[in-house]
Amino acid sequence: MATRKNLHRWYLALFVALGITCLTAAALAEIGEKEEGWRKNATNGHWYRLTAPLTWSQAEDQAIQWGGHLVTIRDRREELWLRSAFGPYKYFWTGFNDIETEGQWEWVSGEPVTYNNWGPEQPDNWGAGEDAAFMNWGGAVYCQDHWFGWSGDSWNDSYITNQCRGIVEVRGIGVSKRAAVHTPALPELGEKKEGWRKNPTNGHWYRLTAPLTWSQAAAQAIQWGGHLVTIRNGQEELWLRNSFSPYEYFWTGFNDIETEGQWEWVSGEPVAYTNWWPGEPNDYEAGEDGAGMNFGGAEQCVDQWFYAYGNGWNDFSNDSVLRGIVEVGMPHACTER
């Protein structure tokens, strides 16, 4: 690890010395293929995107391939921008680590440490080997032979073998050159096109709403010319998890709002596939009429419920606030953007 980190710093120094000219050409070629996933921070001019769920070392390797490194967070304002751009409900790898020397935390970019946001009693190197920091941590509790963690606004140290999505940061990419890269679009989406993902299997486009109730998310989907997502098979659900994260609950279009117990897709399509978690749907305390994905079970400990992420569905209460996956099934329009 030390050798790879030193090599990365040597590359970074070389790019700076060359005025980033070599990095720009290489990075633009790579970003051209992945344009829609990148976000620009207007304050520092840097570009950011998420990796797939990877170990910390794999995520940093991916960052280097894209011409950057796992994110350096320099102040609170920058962290708030990251949470707004990529979501406050998922754990994301940062470049902060003490792999080289236990207890000496440093940014993989080699920049000086000007800010940290550890949660209470963190970093604790629990069980030894927690050598990298992720953001959006809120706490954890051990209950009935299980650890339950929840999201928040601070950092935690984690095992580098755990798999999270990493935030990659790339600097020095010219806006004028990025503008020349073609990005397909959908009608009436305007400035929101950056958040859309195309499923190459069915040609449909997808994006996330803000955190909303099911009814609010369904209304937003209609405004965008679509509906909350219809999941037709396991392959389609896996694509959604890979595209938007397996570590956050998302509203789907599956609901029994009209008639209790008669689940249907808001799109009106026939029900060809379901993926309920064992024991679901249970309409717990009545009023759980919308289905969310990425559910992994719930357990009550003393007087508090703890929820886990997984690969199943749960019926959530009507007033729950989740991000919804919007589907727009107009592949003919994509060539017009």
C-alpha positions as CSV (number, residue, x, y, z in Angstrom):
1,M,0.0,0.0,0.0
2,A,2.8,2.4,0.9
3,T,4.4,1.9,-2.5
4,R,1.1,2.4,-4.4
5,K,0.4,5.6,-2.4
6,N,3.8,7.0,-3.1
7,L,3.5,6.2,-6.8
8,H,0.1,7.9,-6.9
9,R,1.6,11.1,-5.2
10,W,4.5,11.0,-7.7
11,Y,1.9,11.0,-10.5
12,L,0.0,13.8,-8.9
13,A,3.1,15.9,-8.6
14,L,4.0,15.2,-12.2
15,F,0.5,16.3,-13.4
16,V,0.8,19.5,-11.4
17,A,4.2,20.2,-12.9
18,L,2.9,19.6,-16.4
19,G,-0.1,22.0,-15.9
20,I,-2.5,19.0,-15.9
21,T,-2.3,18.9,-19.7
22,C,-1.6,15.1,-19.8
23,L,-4.3,14.4,-17.2
24,T,-6.9,16.4,-19.1
25,A,-6.6,14.5,-22.3
26,A,-6.6,11.1,-20.6
27,A,-9.4,11.9,-18.1
28,L,-11.6,13.4,-20.8
29,A,-11.4,10.3,-22.9
30,E,-12.5,8.2,-19.9
31,I,-15.2,10.7,-18.7
32,G,-16.6,10.9,-22.2
33,E,-17.8,7.3,-21.7
34,K,-19.2,8.0,-18.3
35,E,-20.4,11.6,-18.7
36,E,-23.8,11.3,-17.0
37,G,-22.3,10.1,-13.7
38,W,-20.1,13.1,-13.1
39,R,-20.9,16.2,-10.9
40,K,-19.0,19.5,-10.9
41,N,-18.5,21.4,-7.7
42,A,-18.7,25.1,-8.8
43,T,-16.7,26.3,-5.8
44,N,-13.4,24.4,-6.6
45,G,-14.0,23.4,-10.2
46,H,-13.4,19.7,-9.5
47,W,-15.4,16.8,-10.8
48,Y,-16.8,13.9,-8.8
49,R,-18.5,10.6,-9.4
50,L,-19.3,7.3,-7.6
51,T,-17.6,4.0,-8.0
52,A,-19.5,0.7,-7.8
53,P,-19.5,-0.9,-4.3
54,L,-15.8,-1.8,-3.8
55,T,-13.3,-2.3,-1.1
56,W,-11.3,0.9,-0.2
57,S,-8.2,-0.2,-2.2
58,Q,-10.3,-1.2,-5.2
59,A,-12.1,2.1,-5.1
60,E,-8.8,4.0,-5.0
61,D,-7.5,2.0,-7.9
62,Q,-10.7,2.9,-9.9
63,A,-10.1,6.6,-8.9
64,I,-6.6,6.5,-10.3
65,Q,-7.8,4.9,-13.5
66,W,-10.2,7.8,-13.9
67,G,-7.4,10.3,-13.4
68,G,-8.0,11.2,-9.8
69,H,-8.3,9.9,-6.3
70,L,-10.8,9.1,-3.6
71,V,-12.3,12.4,-2.4
72,T,-10.4,14.9,-0.1
73,I,-12.8,16.9,2.0
74,R,-11.3,20.2,2.9
75,D,-14.1,21.9,4.9
76,R,-17.7,21.5,6.1
77,R,-19.1,23.4,3.1
78,E,-17.5,20.9,0.7
79,E,-18.9,17.9,2.7
80,L,-22.4,19.4,2.5
81,W,-22.1,19.8,-1.2
82,L,-21.1,16.1,-1.5
83,R,-24.1,15.0,0.6
84,S,-26.3,17.1,-1.6
85,A,-24.8,15.8,-4.8
86,F,-24.7,12.1,-4.0
87,G,-27.1,11.6,-1.1
88,P,-27.0,11.8,2.7
89,Y,-28.3,8.2,3.3
90,K,-25.5,6.0,2.0
91,Y,-22.0,5.3,3.3
92,F,-19.3,6.5,0.9
93,W,-15.5,5.9,1.0
94,T,-13.4,9.0,1.3
95,G,-9.6,9.2,0.7
96,F,-8.9,9.6,4.5
97,N,-7.0,6.6,5.8
98,D,-4.3,5.4,8.3
99,I,-3.1,2.4,6.3
100,E,0.5,3.4,6.3
101,T,0.8,4.2,10.0
102,E,-1.9,3.3,12.5
103,G,-3.4,6.4,14.0
104,Q,-1.8,8.9,11.6
105,W,-4.7,9.8,9.3
106,E,-3.9,11.3,5.9
107,W,-5.6,12.0,2.6
108,V,-4.6,9.6,-0.2
109,S,-4.2,12.7,-2.4
110,G,-1.3,13.9,-0.2
111,E,-3.1,17.1,0.7
112,P,-2.7,18.5,4.2
113,V,-5.5,17.6,6.7
114,T,-7.5,20.8,7.3
115,Y,-10.8,19.2,8.3
116,N,-12.3,16.1,9.8
117,N,-15.8,15.1,10.9
118,W,-15.5,12.0,13.1
119,G,-18.5,10.7,14.9
120,P,-18.5,10.5,18.7
121,E,-15.7,8.1,19.9
122,Q,-14.4,7.7,16.3
123,P,-12.0,6.6,14.9
124,D,-11.9,3.6,17.3
125,N,-10.2,0.9,15.1
126,W,-12.8,-1.5,16.5
127,G,-11.4,-5.0,16.3
128,A,-8.2,-3.7,14.6
129,G,-8.0,-3.1,10.9
130,E,-10.4,-0.2,10.5
131,D,-8.1,1.9,8.4
132,A,-10.3,4.0,6.1
133,A,-13.0,6.6,6.6
134,F,-16.4,6.7,5.2
135,M,-18.9,9.5,5.4
136,N,-22.7,9.7,6.2
137,W,-22.3,7.7,9.4
138,G,-24.8,8.2,12.2
139,G,-24.0,5.4,14.7
140,A,-24.4,1.7,15.5
141,V,-25.7,-0.5,18.2
142,Y,-25.2,-4.2,18.9
143,C,-28.5,-5.9,19.7
144,Q,-29.5,-9.6,19.7
145,D,-26.3,-10.9,18.0
146,H,-26.5,-8.2,15.2
147,W,-24.9,-4.8,14.6
148,F,-27.3,-2.2,13.3
149,G,-25.9,0.9,11.8
150,W,-27.7,4.0,10.6
151,S,-26.9,7.0,8.4
152,G,-26.0,10.5,9.7
153,D,-23.7,13.4,9.0
154,S,-20.3,12.2,10.4
155,W,-17.4,9.8,9.6
156,N,-16.5,6.4,10.9
157,D,-13.4,4.2,10.4
158,S,-14.1,0.9,8.7
159,Y,-12.4,-2.2,7.5
160,I,-10.8,-1.6,4.1
161,T,-12.2,-5.0,3.0
162,N,-15.8,-3.7,3.4
163,Q,-17.5,-2.8,0.2
164,C,-18.9,0.8,-0.2
165,R,-19.2,3.1,-3.1
166,G,-16.4,5.6,-3.2
167,I,-16.5,9.2,-4.2
168,V,-13.9,9.9,-6.9
169,E,-12.5,13.4,-7.3
170,V,-10.8,14.6,-10.5
171,R,-9.3,18.1,-10.9
172,G,-8.2,20.1,-13.9
173,I,-10.9,19.0,-16.5
174,G,-11.9,22.0,-18.7
175,V,-15.6,22.8,-18.8
176,S,-15.4,23.9,-22.4
177,K,-14.0,20.5,-23.5
178,R,-16.7,18.7,-21.5
179,A,-19.4,20.6,-23.2
180,A,-18.4,18.9,-26.5
181,V,-19.1,15.5,-25.1
182,H,-22.5,14.3,-26.3
183,T,-25.1,13.4,-23.6
184,P,-28.5,12.0,-24.6
185,A,-31.5,13.7,-23.1
186,L,-35.2,13.3,-22.6
187,P,-38.0,15.8,-23.4
188,E,-38.9,18.3,-20.7
189,L,-36.1,17.2,-18.3
190,G,-34.1,20.4,-18.9
191,E,-31.3,20.9,-16.4
192,K,-32.1,17.6,-14.6
193,K,-30.6,15.4,-17.4
194,E,-27.4,14.9,-15.4
195,G,-29.1,12.6,-13.0
196,W,-30.6,10.2,-15.5
197,R,-29.4,6.6,-16.2
198,K,-30.3,4.6,-19.3
199,N,-30.9,0.8,-19.0
200,P,-29.4,-0.6,-22.2
201,T,-31.6,-3.7,-21.9
202,N,-35.0,-2.0,-22.2
203,G,-33.9,1.5,-23.4
204,H,-35.8,3.2,-20.5
205,W,-34.4,6.1,-18.5
206,Y,-34.3,6.4,-14.7
207,R,-33.4,8.9,-12.0
208,L,-34.0,9.5,-8.3
209,T,-36.4,12.0,-6.7
210,A,-35.6,13.9,-3.5
211,P,-36.7,12.2,-0.3
212,L,-40.6,12.2,-0.5
213,T,-43.6,10.3,0.5
214,W,-44.8,7.6,-1.9
215,S,-47.6,9.8,-3.3
216,Q,-45.3,12.8,-3.6
217,A,-42.7,10.7,-5.5
218,A,-45.4,9.3,-7.8
219,A,-46.5,12.9,-8.5
220,Q,-42.9,13.9,-9.3
221,A,-42.6,11.0,-11.7
222,I,-45.6,12.1,-13.6
223,Q,-44.2,15.7,-13.8
224,W,-41.1,14.2,-15.4
225,G,-43.1,12.3,-17.9
226,G,-43.0,8.8,-16.4
227,H,-43.9,6.8,-13.3
228,L,-42.3,5.2,-10.2
229,V,-40.3,2.3,-11.4
230,T,-41.8,-1.0,-12.5
231,I,-39.5,-4.0,-11.9
232,R,-40.1,-6.8,-14.3
233,N,-37.4,-9.3,-13.3
234,G,-34.4,-9.9,-11.1
235,Q,-32.0,-8.8,-13.8
236,E,-33.7,-5.4,-14.0
237,E,-33.7,-5.1,-10.2
238,L,-30.0,-5.9,-10.1
239,W,-29.3,-3.1,-12.6
240,L,-31.2,-0.7,-10.5
241,R,-29.2,-1.6,-7.4
242,N,-25.9,-1.2,-9.3
243,S,-27.0,2.1,-10.8
244,F,-28.4,3.8,-7.7
245,S,-27.0,1.8,-4.7
246,P,-27.9,-1.3,-2.7
247,Y,-27.5,0.7,0.6
248,E,-30.6,2.9,0.5
249,Y,-34.3,2.2,0.5
250,F,-36.0,3.4,-2.7
251,W,-39.7,3.8,-3.5
252,T,-40.9,1.6,-6.4
253,G,-44.3,1.8,-8.2
254,F,-45.7,-1.3,-6.5
255,N,-48.6,-0.4,-4.2
256,D,-51.9,-1.6,-2.8
257,I,-53.3,1.9,-2.2
258,E,-56.6,1.2,-4.1
259,T,-57.4,-2.1,-2.6
260,E,-55.6,-3.5,0.5
261,G,-53.7,-6.6,-0.3
262,Q,-54.1,-6.3,-4.1
263,W,-50.6,-5.1,-5.1
264,E,-50.2,-3.5,-8.5
265,W,-47.8,-1.4,-10.5
266,V,-48.6,2.3,-10.8
267,S,-47.7,2.0,-14.5
268,G,-50.6,-0.4,-15.0
269,E,-48.3,-3.2,-16.2
270,P,-49.0,-6.8,-15.2
271,V,-47.2,-8.1,-12.2
272,A,-44.6,-10.5,-13.6
273,Y,-42.1,-10.4,-10.6
274,T,-42.0,-9.7,-6.9
275,N,-39.1,-9.8,-4.4
276,W,-40.7,-9.5,-0.9
277,W,-38.4,-9.9,2.1
278,P,-39.6,-12.9,4.2
279,G,-42.7,-11.9,6.2
280,E,-43.5,-9.0,3.9
281,P,-45.8,-7.4,3.0
282,N,-47.3,-7.3,6.5
283,D,-49.1,-3.9,6.6
284,Y,-47.6,-3.3,10.0
285,E,-50.0,-1.2,12.1
286,A,-52.0,-0.6,8.9
287,G,-51.2,2.0,6.2
288,E,-48.1,0.4,4.6
289,D,-49.2,0.7,1.0
290,G,-46.0,1.4,-1.0
291,A,-43.2,-1.0,-1.7
292,G,-39.5,0.0,-1.2
293,M,-36.5,-2.0,-2.4
294,N,-33.2,-2.8,-0.8
295,F,-34.8,-4.0,2.4
296,G,-33.0,-6.5,4.6
297,G,-35.1,-7.0,7.7
298,A,-36.0,-5.2,10.9
299,E,-35.6,-6.1,14.5
300,Q,-36.8,-4.5,17.7
301,C,-34.4,-4.0,20.5
302,V,-35.8,-2.7,23.8
303,D,-38.0,0.1,22.5
304,Q,-36.3,0.9,19.2
305,W,-36.6,-0.6,15.8
306,F,-33.4,-1.2,13.7
307,Y,-33.5,-1.7,10.0
308,A,-31.0,-3.4,7.7
309,Y,-30.3,-3.1,4.0
310,G,-30.7,-6.2,1.8
311,N,-32.0,-7.4,-1.5
312,G,-35.7,-7.7,-0.8
313,W,-38.8,-5.5,-0.7
314,N,-40.8,-4.1,2.2
315,D,-44.1,-2.3,2.4
316,F,-43.5,1.1,4.0
317,S,-46.0,3.4,5.6
318,N,-47.6,6.0,3.5
319,D,-45.9,8.9,5.4
320,S,-42.4,7.4,5.1
321,V,-39.9,9.7,3.3
322,L,-37.7,7.9,0.8
323,R,-36.2,8.7,-2.6
324,G,-38.1,7.2,-5.4
325,I,-36.8,5.7,-8.7
326,V,-38.6,7.4,-11.6
327,E,-38.8,5.5,-14.9
328,V,-39.4,7.2,-18.3
329,G,-40.1,4.7,-21.0
330,M,-39.7,6.8,-24.1
331,P,-36.6,5.3,-25.9
332,H,-37.6,7.0,-29.1
333,A,-37.0,10.4,-27.6
334,C,-33.4,9.7,-26.5
335,T,-32.0,10.3,-30.0
336,E,-33.6,13.7,-30.1
337,R,-31.7,15.2,-27.1
